[in-house]
Amino acid sequence: MMAGMSPIPDEDWQPIREYGEPRGSDADWEQAKTRFPIGAVVAGTVLARLPMGIFVGLTDRVIGQVEAIAFDEADALWAEREDIPAVGSSIEAAVIAHTPSQQVRLSMRSEDLANGVR
């Protein structure tokens, strides 16, 4: 662990675990990448707010993540800001990447949303 960083409490991960195991078959993942292509603006529900960002349920078994740096005016205290969506909130975000761990990376930066495909 890096100096000055505290571990994330296990209960903070619980909503993500309850949502379901995100890894499916390779065919499921290929289908998810087709449904959520890079550059698309997608809708989802905030599952958890953690120090590294928010986790978003896009469908059953497809989880997206908006990293803290993928918000407008990201800063060290971003999770304490009132403009970060609360758990249960519906959001729109732009798909910016697909990861080997079968996760859809999202951005809520204004320029990514403005340039995204709806």
C-alpha angles and dihedrals in degrees: 000000000000119000112269094020120116123207118260109252113250091236089062089064094048098091089055092049091048090052090064142258104304096206113092132161121308088254091053090051093049088051091050091050089051092048092046105035122183108271096029122123108228137183127230146148124259109245100177143358112217133167091264096050142284129307116221129199107222097172134336105303096006113102126182128196129211106199117217090250091056094072126087110265094008113192140167093270096045095129090061094054118107093223093067108098117256124235108280094028121132113234142178120221139166120247108237103167149355116227131213087242088065096254128137111227113215138191130206094187111133094236093051092049092046092050096042126109115245 
